[in-house]
Amino acid sequence: MRRMQALLQRSDRGHRELQRSLQQAQRGKEEAVQLALQKEQELSARGERCNASAQELWERCKPCLRQRCMRLYSRTCRSGAGLVGRQLEQFLNQSSPVSVWLDEERLERLRERDERQERRRQELEERFGLLEDGVQDLFQDSSRLQAHLHPLVQPPFGAGRFPRRFRRFSGAFQPLFQAPHGGFQQLFQPLFQLLEDSQRSWESPWAELGTESRNFSNDKMVCREIRRNSAGCLRMRDECEQCREILALDCGQEDPSQQELREQLEDAVRVAERFARRYDSLLREFQEEMFNTSGLLDQLSRRFGWVARLANRSLGSDGVLQVTAVLSKAADPADPAAPDTEVTVQLFDSEPLALTVPGHIPWDDPKFMEVVAEQALQRFKENAVE
């Protein structure tokens, strides 16, 4: 048990290190997004100087974007085309040619991804806290049982306590996952599949929207994204010639610093996306750590869960081990061996247990009660596990 405690303490230290890494990735992501927003504002202000040539292209680009996006929505989604069309029209009328350069949809995806990551982190943190509470409960129950049984049996656990960092949850602990006999690799397999599925769901469905002929396997997500964020339609600018001309427009002669701003904006977005991927990777490590702890705790629960049941039964009991009946048979002249002694005992408030003590151990021998106590605990453990 002390070895398990040491393993869990090392897991606790690893958990704290992982939390520090998550905080560093979060800070880097926030700083990069803030820089991108700053460059976006500067570029938007300076873009007006190139407005003369870009505005004409933008007016021809908007109908193509509207047509492509609404055609996709009408083919993919069952309803809501009228509302989506009005929202898209309003968005395009309020936007400028700079929107094509800025790729606002990437920044919006980063903000939404950040919200999802934070919700996921809080969920994992709460689950990890529940696991640690379960470990603490096992140690508390074992310590309480040790106080009741000493000196009848040797204490099965050390006197140390596992450190608590989370609030205590009332109620009996139940393992969250059952560890298979194949070891941790099989235990982690459902986790990896879950992470792959969730990772795919985190990515924007617009990554799949290159041409209209593509097969959309995530139709519901596409519809939801279009309804929620009209800026996503800008992702289809490569399909419109007039929009591509805006991207190729060179305003450097009128404002040489504009190209530099566009590069700085792109660099900031790439850095933010890299930190977001790092954060996702750390969340996967966090979830793997949680499953590791869950596997260890499940082993503890299967091996020592009977201790918790026994400790709970001991509450309010007047005696630990009560002998209710002893039956010693007469010796058989044909058999020189002493007959076994049949003993009926009650451990705390459990059902009576019928035990057998070898006949060569007399009643007044201290070993007699040691054998009785050992058998009683073993029988209680077997019944509890069943």
C-alpha positions in Angstrom: 0.0 0.0 0.0 2.9 2.3 0.8 4.2 1.7 -2.8 0.8 2.7 -4.2 0.9 5.8 -2.1 4.3 6.7 -3.4 3.1 6.2 -7.0 0.1 8.4 -6.5 2.2 11.1 -4.8 4.5 11.2 -7.9 1.4 11.5 -10.0 0.3 14.4 -7.9 3.7 16.2 -8.5 3.3 15.5 -12.3 -0.1 17.0 -12.2 1.1 20.2 -10.7 3.9 20.4 -13.4 1.2 19.9 -16.0 -0.9 22.7 -14.6 2.1 25.0 -14.8 2.6 24.1 -18.5 -1.0 24.7 -19.2 -0.8 28.2 -17.7 2.3 29.0 -19.7 0.6 27.9 -23.0 -2.5 29.9 -22.1 -0.5 33.0 -21.5 1.4 32.6 -24.8 -1.9 32.0 -26.6 -3.5 35.1 -25.1 -0.5 37.4 -25.9 -0.4 36.2 -29.5 -4.2 36.8 -30.0 -3.9 40.2 -28.4 -1.0 41.1 -30.8 -3.0 39.8 -33.8 -6.0 42.0 -32.8 -3.7 45.0 -32.5 -2.2 44.4 -36.0 -5.7 43.8 -37.3 -6.8 47.3 -36.1 -3.7 48.9 -37.6 -4.1 47.2 -40.9 -7.8 48.0 -41.1 -7.0 51.7 -40.5 -4.2 51.8 -43.1 -6.2 49.7 -45.6 -8.4 52.7 -46.3 -5.5 54.2 -48.2 -5.8 51.4 -50.8 -9.6 51.6 -50.8 -10.0 53.1 -54.2 -8.9 50.1 -56.1 -9.9 47.5 -53.6 -13.5 48.7 -53.0 -14.5 48.1 -56.6 -13.2 44.5 -56.4 -14.9 44.0 -53.1 -18.3 45.1 -54.5 -17.9 42.4 -57.1 -16.5 39.9 -54.6 -19.5 40.1 -52.2 -22.2 38.7 -54.6 -19.9 35.7 -55.4 -19.3 35.0 -51.7 -23.0 35.3 -50.9 -24.0 33.0 -53.7 -21.3 30.3 -52.9 -22.1 30.3 -49.2 -25.9 30.2 -49.6 -25.7 27.5 -52.2 -23.7 25.4 -49.8 -26.1 26.1 -47.0 -29.2 25.3 -49.0 -27.7 22.0 -50.2 -26.5 20.9 -46.8 -29.0 22.3 -44.3 -32.8 21.7 -44.0 -34.0 25.1 -42.8 -33.1 28.6 -41.8 -31.8 29.7 -45.2 -33.8 33.0 -45.0 -32.3 34.0 -41.7 -28.8 33.0 -42.6 -29.1 35.0 -45.9 -30.1 38.1 -44.0 -27.3 37.7 -41.5 -24.7 37.2 -44.2 -26.0 40.2 -46.2 -25.6 42.4 -43.1 -22.1 41.1 -42.4 -20.9 41.7 -45.9 -22.4 45.2 -46.0 -20.6 46.1 -42.8 -17.3 44.6 -43.9 -14.6 46.1 -46.1 -12.0 44.7 -48.5 -9.7 44.4 -45.5 -11.8 41.5 -44.3 -10.5 39.4 -47.1 -6.9 40.1 -46.0 -7.5 39.7 -42.3 -9.1 36.3 -42.4 -11.3 37.2 -39.4 -12.7 33.7 -39.3 -9.3 32.4 -38.1 -9.4 34.8 -35.2 -13.0 33.9 -34.4 -12.1 30.2 -34.4 -9.2 30.9 -32.0 -11.6 32.6 -29.6 -14.1 29.8 -29.7 -11.4 27.2 -29.4 -10.1 28.9 -26.3 -13.5 28.7 -24.7 -13.8 25.0 -25.5 -10.4 24.3 -24.1 -11.1 26.1 -20.8 -14.4 24.1 -20.4 -12.5 20.9 -21.1 -9.8 21.8 -18.6 -12.3 22.5 -15.8 -14.1 19.3 -16.5 -10.8 17.3 -16.3 -9.7 19.1 -13.1 -13.0 18.2 -11.4 -12.7 14.5 -12.4 -9.1 14.4 -11.2 -10.3 15.9 -7.9 -12.9 13.1 -7.6 -10.2 10.5 -8.1 -8.0 12.0 -5.5 -10.9 12.1 -3.1 -11.4 8.4 -3.7 -7.8 7.7 -2.8 -8.1 9.8 0.4 -11.2 7.9 1.4 -9.4 4.5 1.1 -6.6 5.8 3.3 -9.0 7.2 5.9 -11.0 4.0 6.1 -7.9 1.9 6.4 -6.6 4.1 9.2 -9.9 3.9 11.0 -10.0 0.1 10.7 -6.4 -0.1 12.0 -7.4 1.7 15.2 -10.3 -0.8 15.7 -8.4 -4.0 15.0 -5.1 -3.3 16.7 -3.6 -5.4 18.2 -5.7 -8.3 16.8 -4.2 -8.0 13.4 -1.2 -6.2 11.9 -2.1 -2.9 10.3 -2.3 -3.4 6.5 -1.4 0.2 5.8 1.2 2.8 6.8 0.3 5.6 9.2 0.8 8.3 6.6 -2.0 10.2 4.9 -2.3 11.0 1.3 -2.2 14.8 0.7 -5.6 16.4 0.0 -5.8 19.2 -2.5 -9.5 19.1 -3.3 -12.6 19.4 -1.3 -14.1 16.2 0.1 -17.1 14.7 -1.7 -19.6 12.8 0.5 -20.9 9.4 -0.4 -19.3 6.0 -1.3 -16.6 6.1 -3.9 -17.2 4.1 -7.1 -14.3 3.7 -9.7 -15.0 5.7 -12.8 -13.5 3.1 -15.1 -12.7 -0.6 -14.9 -9.1 -1.5 -15.7 -8.8 -4.4 -18.1 -6.4 -7.2 -17.5 -4.3 -6.2 -20.5 -2.7 -3.4 -18.6 -2.5 0.4 -19.1 -2.2 0.3 -22.9 -5.7 -1.3 -23.2 -6.9 1.1 -20.5 -5.8 4.1 -22.5 -7.2 2.9 -25.8 -10.7 4.3 -25.2 -9.1 7.5 -24.2 -7.1 7.9 -27.4 -10.2 7.2 -29.5 -12.1 9.8 -27.4 -9.3 12.4 -27.9 -9.2 11.8 -31.6 -13.0 12.3 -31.9 -12.9 15.4 -29.7 -10.0 16.8 -31.6 -11.8 16.4 -34.9 -14.8 18.2 -33.4 -12.7 21.1 -32.2 -11.4 21.8 -35.7 -13.6 24.2 -37.6 -15.7 22.5 -40.2 -14.7 25.2 -42.7 -11.4 23.3 -43.1 -13.4 20.8 -45.1 -15.0 23.4 -47.3 -12.7 23.8 -50.3 -15.1 23.1 -53.2 -18.8 22.5 -53.5 -18.3 19.0 -54.8 -16.8 17.8 -51.5 -18.6 15.2 -49.5 -19.6 16.8 -46.1 -19.6 14.2 -43.4 -20.3 16.7 -40.7 -23.4 18.4 -42.2 -24.9 19.4 -38.8 -21.7 21.1 -37.7 -21.5 23.0 -41.0 -25.0 24.3 -40.7 -24.4 25.3 -37.1 -21.2 27.1 -38.0 -22.8 29.1 -40.8 -25.8 30.1 -38.7 -23.5 31.2 -35.8 -20.7 32.9 -37.7 -21.2 34.5 -41.0 -17.5 35.4 -41.1 -16.9 31.7 -42.0 -18.2 32.4 -45.5 -15.0 34.4 -46.1 -13.2 31.0 -46.1 -14.7 30.5 -49.6 -13.0 33.6 -51.0 -10.5 31.4 -53.0 -13.5 30.2 -55.1 -14.3 33.8 -56.3 -12.0 35.4 -58.9 -12.7 39.0 -57.7 -11.9 38.0 -54.1 -8.6 36.4 -55.2 -7.8 39.7 -57.0 -8.1 41.5 -53.7 -5.7 39.1 -52.1 -3.2 39.7 -54.9 -3.7 43.5 -54.8 -0.4 45.3 -54.0 -0.8 48.4 -51.9 2.8 48.7 -51.1 3.4 51.6 -53.4 0.9 53.8 -51.5 1.8 52.4 -48.1 5.0 50.3 -47.9 4.3 49.4 -44.2 1.0 47.7 -45.1 2.6 44.5 -46.4 4.8 44.4 -43.2 1.6 44.7 -41.1 0.0 41.9 -43.0 3.0 39.6 -42.4 3.0 40.5 -38.7 -0.7 39.7 -38.4 -0.2 36.4 -40.1 2.8 35.6 -37.8 0.8 36.5 -34.7 -2.1 34.2 -35.8 0.2 31.4 -36.5 1.8 31.7 -33.1 -1.6 31.7 -31.4 -2.6 28.6 -33.3 0.6 26.9 -32.3 0.0 27.7 -28.7 -3.6 26.4 -29.1 -2.3 23.1 -30.5 0.2 22.9 -27.6 -2.7 23.5 -25.2 -4.6 20.6 -26.8 -1.6 18.4 -26.5 -1.3 19.2 -22.8 -5.0 18.5 -22.3 -4.5 15.1 -23.8 -1.6 14.5 -21.4 -3.9 15.7 -18.6 -6.6 13.2 -19.5 -4.0 10.4 -19.9 -2.8 11.3 -16.4 -6.3 11.1 -15.1 -6.8 7.6 -16.6 -3.5 6.5 -15.1 -4.7 7.6 -11.7 -8.0 6.0 -12.3 -6.3 2.7 -13.2 -4.2 2.8 -10.0 -7.2 3.7 -7.9 -9.3 0.9 -9.4 -6.6 -1.6 -8.5 -6.6 -0.2 -4.9 -10.4 -0.4 -4.8 -10.5 -4.0 -6.0 -7.7 -5.1 -3.6 -8.7 -3.1 -0.6 -12.3 -2.0 -1.1 -13.4 -4.6 1.5 -11.4 -2.6 4.1 -13.7 0.4 3.5 -16.8 -1.8 3.9 -15.4 -3.3 7.1 -14.6 0.1 8.5 -18.1 1.4 7.7 -19.6 -1.6 9.5 -17.4 -0.9 12.5 -19.2 2.4 13.3 -21.4 2.0 16.3 -20.2 -1.5 17.1 -19.6 -2.4 20.8 -17.1 -5.1 20.0 -14.6 -5.9 17.3 -14.6 -9.7 17.2 -17.1 -11.6 19.3 -17.0 -15.4 19.7 -20.6 -16.7 19.9 -20.0 -20.5 19.9 -17.2 -23.0 20.2 -17.6 -26.7 19.5 -14.9 -29.2 20.2 -15.4 -32.8 19.3 -14.3 -35.8 21.3 -11.1 -37.5 20.2 -11.5 -40.5 17.9 -9.5 -43.5 19.2 -8.8 -44.7 15.7 -7.4 -41.3 14.7 -4.5 -40.0 16.8 -4.8 -36.4 15.3 -6.7 -34.0 17.5 -10.1 -33.0 16.0 -10.6 -29.5 14.6 -12.4 -27.0 16.7 -15.5 -25.3 15.2 -15.9 -21.6 16.1 -18.7 -19.2 15.3 -17.8 -15.5 15.5 -19.2 -12.2 14.5 -16.9 -9.4 13.1 -18.4 -6.1 14.1 -22.1 -6.3 13.0 -21.5 -8.7 10.1 -23.4 -12.0 9.7 -22.1 -14.9 11.9 -19.1 -16.7 10.4 -18.4 -20.4 10.9 -14.6 -21.1 11.2 -12.4 -24.0 11.9 -9.3 -24.0 14.0 -6.8 -26.9 13.8 -7.2 -29.2 16.8 -3.6 -29.1 17.8 -4.0 -25.5 18.9 -5.6 -25.4 22.4 -8.1 -22.7 23.5 -5.7 -21.1 25.9 -3.0 -20.6 23.3 -2.7 -16.9 22.1 -2.3 -18.4 18.6 -5.9 -19.7 18.8 -7.4 -16.1 18.6 -4.9 -15.0 16.0 -6.1 -17.8 13.7 -9.7 -16.9 14.4 -9.1 -13.2 13.7 -7.1 -14.0 10.5 -9.8 -16.3 9.2 -12.6 -13.9 10.1 -10.9 -11.1 8.2 -10.2 -13.3 5.2 -13.9 -14.6 5.1 -15.2 -11.0 5.3 -12.9 -9.9 2.5 -14.0 -12.8 0.3 -17.7 -12.0 0.9 -17.2 -8.3 0.3 -15.4 -8.9 -3.0 -18.2 -11.2 -4.2 
